[in-house]
Amino acid sequence: CPAVGKADCEQKLRKFLDDGYMRPIPTSAESAYRTNFFGVAGRKRWRPVLPLIETNTLLRELMRVDPILNQQKKIRTCLNRLRLAPHVRLYDVSDAYMRFRVSSALASLLQIRWNGLLYEFTRMIYGSSIAPAMLEGAMGYLEGLRQPPPPVPTPLAPASDSLDFYHVDLHHLTPSSSSLSTAECLTDSLDTLTELSTPPQCSYMDDILSFHSHATDTVDPALVDLYKKHDLPLTSQSLIDTDPVHVLGVQVHKAGSLLRYNPATVQKILDWDLTQPLTYRKALGFLGLLLQESDLLPFHVLPCKNALTGLVSRCRSTLGASWNHLIPSEVHQLLLRWQDLLRSTPPTSAPRYIDPHCPLHIYVDASKSLLAYEIVQNEQVVLRGQLPLTRRQRAFHINTLELLAVYTAVSRLRSIELDARITFTSVHLYCDSVTAVSLVRSHRVPPGPQEPFCKQYLLLLDTLLGGRQLPCSHIPSQANPADAGTRCDLYDAIQLLREKYLRDKPLTEPTQQHTACPVRKRAETSLDEDTISHRVKTRRQQDHLSPSSPDLPPGVEPPLTSTSSTSLSSSRSLVPYRYQPPAQALSDYLRHAP
């Protein structure tokens, strides 16, 4: 690391030593878990991180046997709550990892050599593989103490009544019963949870988000005291204090009113040198810089990035190359085109706050390769997304794809409602397909190959909406903003090249193939029943099951007896075939015929 980073790391280590977070140990002690440190730049300063290669290998094996469950909310849930909160206050745990004490056994695995001396940490240090899981478990536990999850309401019914469960309502099977009114389905029952004015508090790692209905400059004393009681001191910050504010991987700027992608990350992608072909490892590292934030990125940037990631992996697998080999030139050209796409369509800001009481306008469109939707409020795009179609979905009828686009957009809104526990009061759908609008309005599907798929997506849409209605209108394609997200030449070129590598996948050598040979069961009849081995086997089985009578000479069979009313042809079909001379066979037939 540079001189500034090294100075910050050494200053941090000296503070750890003064506070008792690490202690010296004898230099004669031998350990295979001893390491050095390297500096990592944080948001404010550099911090020392230990590689801990041997220690992390051991800890990962222990975590497989006894994992630490993550009780925190997902980052997507926290972002959804951030979008529906009028005002937000941020809390951060100071030196979160160093607040966790470790046992003497674990401390012996956290050793460092610094300035010619040996030290071991008595607190959890940056770089340990169990540190994130331990922090998530502790923060989730404290969050549960402060706000226990509410119970999910269930429909109540007398024990004497029988109910038939449908996806919309619960109906009586006993029409004479009048003691129970029509109950709600589970989707409607979840709506009773979405009655809050502000989303509930949530945390991700050591960041805590507290939501308020009005601006406040004071901290929550109950929240601060709870975490301080567990030796987790908090620092507080409002979204309007500094500009910009980094939270949950994005930036909040303009006094907390707008969200945007981190400009430094975008500039790093644009400055990446692609004049020479990259290795497979560096190509995936280059694509991995961009996170999955569809609301803050223009159309086609994220689907092309994900398709390129799959193309690089497929190309390496097909060609049997290592991670350090160079990618083919045709893949390199597609990476250049994607970089130019990001340069020509830079990310834009989106409103941070989505007012649940203000009308939302959903625009959807579909093609044979991509689905797209845009959700607009106050003439500003608040949500945006695309769905690349699979090979099976591309064969669907266009009406089915339009319904799939509607379901994708509505499910996005529904997930935000359930995460934030707030319901949108006004939602309107716009589509440029007259048939899709008619299907959503009437739920009448014309007969044809697309009928079962259309009914399936309509059923899913009804399940999402519960008892609510979805007003929809038809608009021309020129006025549909989602139409721009359904066609992309770069995405089509990536898919064509991927199909080429799928077709050109080399077959395994014949000597390495494992083939299964069909084996006939012993009791199964076949065409080779006239062989000598089969006749010998049949004769031995017949002699064992039906021994000759002592009154008959050797080699002469007893007469056939039948205890059922089966015909001659069916009864003789059960007797094993045995070769006999023609005269003897005719004599036996005449003798046993009825």
C-alpha positions in Angstrom: 0.0 0.0 0.0 1.2 3.6 -0.4 2.9 5.5 2.4 -0.3 7.2 3.5 -2.1 3.9 3.8 0.8 2.3 5.7 0.9 5.2 8.1 -2.9 4.9 8.8 -2.5 1.1 9.3 0.4 1.4 11.7 -1.5 4.1 13.6 -4.5 1.8 13.9 -2.3 -1.1 15.1 -0.8 1.2 17.8 -4.2 2.1 19.0 -5.2 -1.5 19.1 -2.2 -2.2 21.3 -3.0 0.7 23.6 -6.6 -0.4 24.0 -5.7 -4.0 24.7 -7.2 -5.3 21.4 -3.9 -7.1 20.7 -1.1 -8.2 23.0 2.5 -9.3 22.5 3.5 -13.0 22.7 6.9 -14.7 23.0 8.9 -14.7 19.8 9.9 -18.3 20.4 6.3 -19.5 20.0 5.9 -21.6 16.8 2.6 -21.3 14.9 1.5 -22.1 11.3 -1.2 -19.4 11.5 1.1 -16.4 11.7 0.7 -13.7 9.0 1.4 -10.1 8.2 -1.0 -7.4 7.1 -1.9 -5.2 4.1 -3.8 -2.0 3.9 -7.3 -1.5 2.4 -8.7 1.9 1.7 -12.1 2.5 3.4 -14.5 5.4 3.0 -12.6 7.5 5.5 -9.2 6.0 6.1 -7.0 3.0 5.5 -7.3 -0.1 7.7 -5.1 -3.1 8.3 -6.4 -6.4 7.0 -4.8 -9.8 7.8 -4.7 -12.5 5.0 -5.1 -15.4 7.4 -4.9 -18.0 4.7 -4.4 -21.0 7.0 -6.8 -19.7 9.6 -9.6 -19.0 7.2 -9.2 -22.5 5.7 -9.7 -24.0 9.1 -12.6 -21.7 10.0 -14.4 -22.4 6.7 -14.3 -26.1 7.5 -15.8 -25.4 11.0 -18.5 -23.2 9.4 -19.6 -26.0 7.2 -20.3 -28.1 10.3 -21.7 -25.4 12.5 -22.7 -22.4 10.4 -23.7 -19.0 11.9 -27.2 -18.1 10.6 -27.7 -14.7 9.1 -30.6 -13.0 10.9 -30.2 -9.7 9.1 -32.4 -8.4 6.3 -31.2 -8.7 2.7 -29.6 -5.6 1.1 -32.5 -5.5 -1.4 -35.0 -5.3 1.5 -33.0 -2.4 3.1 -32.9 -0.6 -0.2 -36.7 -1.0 -0.7 -37.3 0.4 2.7 -34.9 3.3 2.0 -37.0 4.2 -1.1 -40.3 4.4 0.9 -39.1 6.4 3.9 -39.6 10.2 3.9 -36.6 10.8 6.1 -33.7 8.6 7.1 -31.1 8.7 9.8 -28.0 6.5 9.5 -26.2 4.8 12.4 -22.9 3.1 12.2 -21.0 0.8 14.7 -17.5 2.2 15.4 -14.9 -0.5 14.6 -17.6 -3.1 14.6 -15.3 -6.2 14.2 -13.0 -5.1 17.0 -16.0 -5.0 19.4 -16.2 -8.8 19.5 -14.0 -10.6 22.0 -12.4 -13.9 21.0 -11.4 -16.8 23.1 -7.7 -17.8 23.7 -8.0 -20.7 21.3 -9.3 -18.4 18.5 -6.7 -15.7 19.5 -3.9 -18.2 18.8 -5.1 -18.3 15.2 -5.0 -14.5 14.8 -1.3 -13.8 15.1 0.7 -11.1 13.3 4.3 -10.2 12.9 4.9 -6.4 13.1 8.2 -4.6 13.5 10.0 -7.8 14.3 7.7 -8.8 17.2 4.8 -11.2 17.5 1.3 -10.2 18.5 -2.1 -11.9 18.8 -5.5 -10.2 18.7 -7.9 -10.5 21.6 -10.7 -9.0 19.4 -11.9 -10.0 16.0 -9.7 -8.5 13.3 -10.4 -7.5 9.6 -9.8 -10.4 7.3 -11.2 -13.3 9.2 -13.7 -15.5 7.3 -16.1 -15.7 10.2 -16.1 -12.0 11.0 -18.9 -11.0 8.6 -21.2 -13.9 9.8 -20.5 -13.0 13.4 -21.4 -9.4 12.8 -24.5 -10.2 10.9 -25.7 -12.6 13.7 -25.1 -10.0 16.4 -26.8 -7.1 14.6 -29.7 -9.3 13.6 -30.2 -10.4 17.2 -30.3 -6.8 18.5 -32.6 -5.8 15.7 -35.0 -8.6 16.7 -34.9 -7.4 20.3 -35.9 -3.9 19.3 -38.5 -4.9 16.7 -39.8 -8.4 16.9 -41.4 -9.6 13.6 -45.2 -9.3 13.7 -47.2 -12.6 13.4 -48.7 -13.3 10.0 -52.5 -13.2 10.3 -54.5 -16.3 9.3 -58.2 -16.5 8.4 -60.3 -17.6 11.4 -63.1 -20.2 10.9 -65.3 -22.3 13.2 -64.2 -25.9 13.5 -67.6 -27.0 12.2 -67.2 -25.3 8.9 -65.2 -26.7 5.9 -63.4 -24.3 3.6 -62.2 -24.6 0.0 -59.0 -22.6 -0.6 -58.8 -20.6 -3.7 -56.1 -18.1 -4.8 -58.5 -15.1 -4.4 -61.0 -15.9 -1.7 -61.9 -18.6 0.8 -65.4 -19.9 0.0 -67.8 -22.1 2.1 -68.5 -25.6 1.1 -71.5 -25.6 3.4 -73.9 -23.0 1.9 -76.3 -23.2 4.9 -73.6 -21.8 7.2 -74.1 -18.1 8.0 -71.7 -17.6 10.9 -68.7 -17.0 8.8 -68.3 -14.3 6.1 -66.0 -14.7 3.1 -62.4 -14.7 4.4 -59.4 -13.3 2.7 -56.6 -15.3 1.1 -53.0 -15.2 2.4 -52.1 -12.4 -0.1 -54.9 -10.2 1.2 -54.0 -11.1 4.8 -50.5 -9.9 4.1 -52.0 -6.5 3.3 -52.9 -6.1 6.9 -49.2 -5.9 7.6 -48.7 -3.0 5.2 -50.3 -0.3 7.3 -47.3 1.6 8.5 -46.5 5.2 7.9 -42.8 4.6 7.8 -40.9 1.3 7.1 -39.5 -0.5 10.2 -35.9 -0.1 11.1 -33.4 -2.4 9.4 -29.6 -3.0 9.3 -27.1 -4.4 6.9 -23.7 -5.4 8.4 -22.8 -2.5 10.7 -25.0 0.1 9.1 -28.4 0.8 10.7 -31.2 2.7 9.0 -33.8 4.4 11.1 -36.8 5.8 9.2 -38.9 8.8 10.2 -42.0 10.6 8.9 -40.4 14.0 9.5 -36.9 15.4 9.6 -35.1 15.1 12.9 -31.7 16.2 14.2 -31.7 14.1 17.3 -30.7 10.5 17.8 -33.0 7.8 19.1 -31.9 7.4 22.7 -33.5 3.9 23.0 -31.6 2.7 20.0 -28.3 4.1 21.1 -28.7 2.7 24.7 -29.6 -0.8 23.4 -26.4 -1.1 21.3 -24.3 0.6 23.9 -25.4 -1.9 26.5 -23.9 -4.6 24.3 -20.6 -2.7 23.8 -21.5 -1.5 20.3 -21.2 2.3 20.3 -23.0 4.1 17.5 -22.3 7.1 15.4 -25.2 9.0 13.8 -25.5 10.8 10.5 -28.4 12.3 8.7 -28.8 12.2 4.9 -28.8 16.0 4.7 -25.6 16.4 6.8 -23.1 15.6 4.0 -23.3 15.3 0.2 -23.0 12.7 -1.0 -23.7 9.9 1.6 -22.6 6.3 0.8 -25.2 3.9 2.0 -25.9 0.2 0.9 -23.6 0.4 -2.1 -25.2 3.5 -3.6 -24.8 7.3 -3.2 -27.5 9.6 -1.8 -27.0 13.2 -2.8 -28.9 16.6 -3.2 -29.8 16.6 0.5 -31.1 13.0 0.5 -33.5 13.5 -2.4 -31.7 11.6 -5.2 -30.0 8.2 -5.6 -27.2 7.5 -8.1 -24.6 4.9 -8.9 -21.1 5.5 -7.5 -19.4 7.7 -10.1 -16.0 6.5 -9.1 -16.9 2.9 -10.0 -18.3 3.9 -13.4 -15.2 6.0 -14.1 -13.0 3.0 -13.2 -14.9 0.9 -15.8 -14.6 3.6 -18.5 -10.8 4.0 -17.8 -10.1 0.3 -17.9 -7.5 -0.4 -20.6 -9.0 -2.7 -23.3 -6.5 -2.0 -26.0 -5.1 -5.5 -25.5 -7.1 -8.8 -24.9 -7.7 -9.6 -21.3 -7.4 -13.0 -19.6 -10.5 -14.8 -18.5 -9.8 -13.8 -14.9 -9.4 -10.1 -15.6 -12.4 -10.1 -17.9 -14.6 -11.4 -15.2 -13.1 -8.9 -12.8 -13.8 -6.1 -15.2 -17.4 -7.1 -15.6 -17.8 -7.7 -11.8 -17.2 -4.0 -11.0 -20.8 -3.2 -12.0 -23.4 -4.1 -9.4 -27.0 -5.2 -10.0 -28.7 -1.8 -9.7 -31.2 -1.7 -12.6 -33.0 1.5 -11.3 -29.8 3.6 -11.5 -28.5 2.3 -14.9 -29.9 2.9 -18.4 -31.5 0.2 -20.4 -29.3 -2.6 -21.8 -26.2 -2.0 -19.7 -27.0 -4.6 -17.1 -28.4 -7.3 -19.4 -25.4 -7.1 -21.6 -23.1 -7.2 -18.7 -24.7 -10.4 -17.3 -24.8 -11.9 -20.8 -21.0 -11.1 -21.3 -20.3 -12.8 -17.9 -22.0 -15.9 -19.1 -20.3 -15.7 -22.5 -16.8 -15.5 -20.9 -17.4 -18.5 -18.7 -19.0 -20.5 -21.6 -16.1 -19.7 -23.9 -13.5 -20.8 -21.3 -15.4 -24.1 -20.7 -15.8 -24.8 -24.4 -12.2 -24.1 -25.3 -10.8 -25.8 -22.2 -8.7 -22.8 -21.4 -7.3 -21.8 -18.0 -8.2 -18.6 -16.2 -4.9 -17.0 -17.2 -5.4 -17.6 -20.9 -6.4 -14.7 -23.2 -10.0 -14.5 -24.3 -10.8 -14.8 -28.0 -10.7 -11.6 -30.1 -14.5 -11.8 -30.9 -15.3 -11.8 -27.1 -12.8 -8.9 -26.6 -14.6 -6.9 -29.3 -17.9 -7.4 -27.4 -16.3 -6.1 -24.2 -15.2 -3.0 -26.1 -18.7 -2.4 -27.4 -20.1 -2.8 -23.9 -17.7 -0.2 -22.6 -18.7 2.2 -25.4 -22.4 1.6 -24.5 -21.7 2.6 -20.9 -19.8 5.6 -22.1 -22.5 6.8 -24.4 -25.3 6.2 -21.9 -24.0 7.1 -18.5 -26.0 6.4 -15.3 -28.5 8.9 -14.2 -30.0 9.8 -10.8 -33.3 8.6 -9.6 -35.6 10.0 -6.8 -34.8 8.4 -3.5 -38.2 8.7 -2.1 -41.2 7.0 -3.7 -44.4 8.5 -2.3 -46.9 5.6 -1.7 -49.9 8.0 -1.9 -48.9 9.5 -5.3 -50.0 7.8 -8.5 -47.6 5.3 -10.1 -47.6 4.7 -13.8 -46.3 1.3 -15.1 -45.1 1.0 -18.7 -44.4 -2.5 -20.0 -43.3 -3.9 -23.3 -42.0 -7.2 -24.7 -40.1 -8.7 -27.6 -38.7 -12.1 -28.5 -35.4 -11.4 -26.6 -36.1 -8.9 -23.8 -38.9 -7.7 -21.5 -38.8 -4.2 -20.1 -40.7 -2.0 -17.7 -40.5 1.6 -16.4 -42.4 2.9 -13.4 -42.9 6.7 -13.4 -44.0 9.0 -10.6 -44.3 12.8 -11.0 -42.9 12.5 -14.5 -39.7 10.9 -13.1 -38.5 7.3 -13.6 -38.4 5.8 -10.1 -38.0 2.1 -11.0 -36.7 0.4 -14.1 -35.9 -3.2 -15.1 -35.4 -5.7 -17.9 -35.8 -9.5 -18.1 -33.8 -11.4 -20.6 -35.8 -14.3 -22.0 -34.6 -17.9 -21.8 -34.6 -20.2 -24.8 -37.9 -21.7 -23.8 -39.5 -18.4 -23.2 -38.5 -17.1 -26.6 -40.9 -19.6 -28.1 -43.9 -18.1 -26.3 -46.6 -16.1 -28.1 -46.1 -12.4 -27.9 -49.3 -12.1 -25.9 -47.9 -14.4 -23.3 -44.7 -12.4 -23.2 -46.7 -9.2 -22.7 -48.4 -10.8 -19.7 -45.0 -11.9 -18.4 -43.8 -8.3 -18.5 -46.9 -7.2 -16.6 -46.3 -9.8 -14.0 -42.6 -8.9 -13.6 -43.4 -5.2 -13.1 -46.2 -5.8 -10.6 -44.1 -8.3 -8.7 -41.4 -5.7 -8.3 -44.0 -3.3 -6.8 -45.4 -6.0 -4.6 -42.0 -7.0 -3.2 -41.4 -3.3 -2.3 -44.8 -3.2 -0.5 -44.1 -6.3 1.5 -40.5 -5.3 2.4 -41.5 -1.8 3.5 -45.0 -2.8 4.9 -46.5 0.1 3.0 -49.2 -0.1 0.3 -49.3 2.0 -2.9 -52.7 3.6 -3.2 -52.8 4.3 -6.9 -51.2 2.2 -9.7 -52.0 2.3 -13.4 -50.7 0.1 -16.1 -49.9 1.1 -19.7 -49.2 -1.4 -22.6 -49.0 -1.0 -26.3 -50.7 -4.4 -27.0 -54.4 -4.3 -27.3 -54.7 -8.0 -26.7 -52.7 -7.9 -23.5 -54.8 -5.0 -22.2 -57.9 -7.0 -22.9 -56.6 -10.1 -21.2 -55.7 -8.1 -18.0 -59.1 -6.5 -18.0 -61.4 -9.4 -18.8 -59.2 -12.5 -18.0 -60.8 -14.1 -21.0 -58.1 -16.1 -22.9 -58.9 -17.1 -26.5 -58.2 -20.8 -27.3 -54.9 -21.6 -28.9 -51.4 -22.8 -28.1 -50.7 -19.8 -25.8 -53.9 -20.4 -23.7 -52.3 -22.3 -20.7 -49.4 -19.9 -20.4 -51.6 -16.8 -20.5 -53.9 -18.4 -17.8 -50.9 -19.2 -15.7 -49.6 -15.6 -15.7 -53.1 -14.2 -15.1 -53.4 -16.5 -12.1 -50.1 -15.3 -10.8 -51.1 -11.7 -11.3 -54.3 -12.2 -9.4 -52.4 -13.9 -6.6 -50.1 -10.9 -6.3 -52.8 -8.3 -6.4 -55.2 -10.2 -4.1 -58.5 -8.3 -4.1 -57.2 -5.2 -5.7 -57.9 -4.1 -9.3 -55.2 -3.1 -11.8 -56.5 -0.3 -14.1 -54.8 -0.6 -17.5 -54.8 1.4 -20.7 -53.6 1.0 -24.2 -50.9 3.5 -25.6 -49.2 3.6 -29.0 -45.7 2.1 -29.2 -44.2 5.6 -29.9 -45.5 6.8 -26.5 -44.3 3.7 -24.5 -40.9 4.4 -22.8 -40.5 0.7 -22.1 -40.3 0.0 -25.8 -36.6 1.2 -25.9 -35.7 -1.6 -23.5 -36.8 -4.5 -25.7 -34.2 -4.2 -28.5 -30.5 -4.2 -28.3 -28.0 -5.1 -31.1 -25.2 -5.7 -28.6 -27.3 -8.2 -26.6 -28.3 -10.0 -29.8 -24.7 -10.3 -30.8 -23.7 -11.7 -27.4 -26.4 -14.3 -27.6 -25.5 -15.4 -31.2 -21.8 -15.9 -30.1 -22.9 -17.8 -27.1 -25.0 -20.1 -29.2 -22.0 -20.7 -31.4 -19.9 -21.8 -28.5 -22.7 -24.0 -27.3 -22.8 -25.7 -30.7 -19.0 -26.0 -31.0 -18.7 -27.7 -27.6 -16.3 -30.6 -28.1 -17.5 -34.1 -27.4 -15.8 -36.3 -24.9 -13.4 -38.9 -26.2 -15.1 -42.3 -26.9 -12.7 -44.0 -24.5 -13.8 -41.7 -21.7 -17.5 -42.2 -22.3 -19.5 -44.4 -20.0 -22.2 -46.2 -21.9 -24.9 -48.5 -20.5 -25.6 -51.8 -22.3 -29.1 -53.2 -22.2 -29.3 -56.4 -20.2 -32.2 -58.8 -20.6 -33.8 -60.1 -17.4 -33.5 -63.9 -16.9 -37.3 -64.3 -16.7 -37.9 -62.3 -19.8 -38.8 -64.1 -23.0 -36.8 -63.3 -26.2 -36.3 -64.5 -29.7 -33.4 -66.9 -28.8 -35.6 -69.3 -26.7 -34.8 -72.1 -29.2 -31.1 -72.2 -28.2 -29.7 -75.3 -26.5 -29.0 -73.5 -23.2 -32.5 -72.2 -23.0 -34.0 -75.7 -23.6 -31.8 -77.2 -21.0 -32.7 -74.5 -18.5 -36.4 -74.9 -19.2 -36.2 -78.7 -18.9 -34.5 -78.5 -15.6 -37.0 -76.0 -14.2 -39.9 -78.1 -15.5 -38.4 -81.3 -13.9 -38.0 -79.4 -10.6 -41.5 -77.9 -10.5 -43.4 -80.9 -12.0 -41.6 -84.1 -11.5 -42.6 -87.1 -13.6 -45.1 -89.5 -12.1 -43.6 -92.9 -11.1 -46.4 -94.6 -13.0 -45.1 -93.2 -16.3 -42.0 -94.3 -18.1 -39.0 -91.9 -18.1 -39.2 -89.1 -20.6 -43.0 -89.2 -20.8 -44.9 -86.2 -19.5 -48.1 -86.4 -17.5 -51.3 -85.1 -19.1 -52.1 -81.5 -18.8 -54.7 -80.5 -16.2 -56.3 -77.1 -16.0 -58.2 -75.8 -12.9 -59.5 -72.7 -14.7 -61.9 -72.0 -17.5 -59.1 -70.7 -19.7 -59.1 -71.6 -23.4 -56.7 -74.0 -24.9 -54.6 -71.4 -26.7 -54.2 -69.3 -23.5 -53.5 -72.3 -21.3 -50.9 -73.7 -23.7 -49.2 -70.3 -23.9 -48.1 -70.7 -20.3 -46.3 -74.0 -21.0 -42.6 -73.6 -21.8 -41.7 -74.4 -25.4 -40.0 -77.8 -25.8 -39.0 -79.3 -29.1 -40.7 -82.6 -30.0 -40.8 -84.6 -33.2 -43.8 -83.8 -35.4 -45.5 -87.2 -34.9 -45.1 -87.1 -31.2 -46.4 -83.6 -31.0 -49.5 -84.4 -33.0 -50.1 -87.5 -30.8 -49.9 -85.4 -27.7 -52.1 -82.8 -29.0 -54.9 -85.3 -30.0 -54.5 -87.1 -26.6 -54.9 -83.9 -24.6 -57.4 -82.1 -26.7 -60.9 -81.7 -25.2 
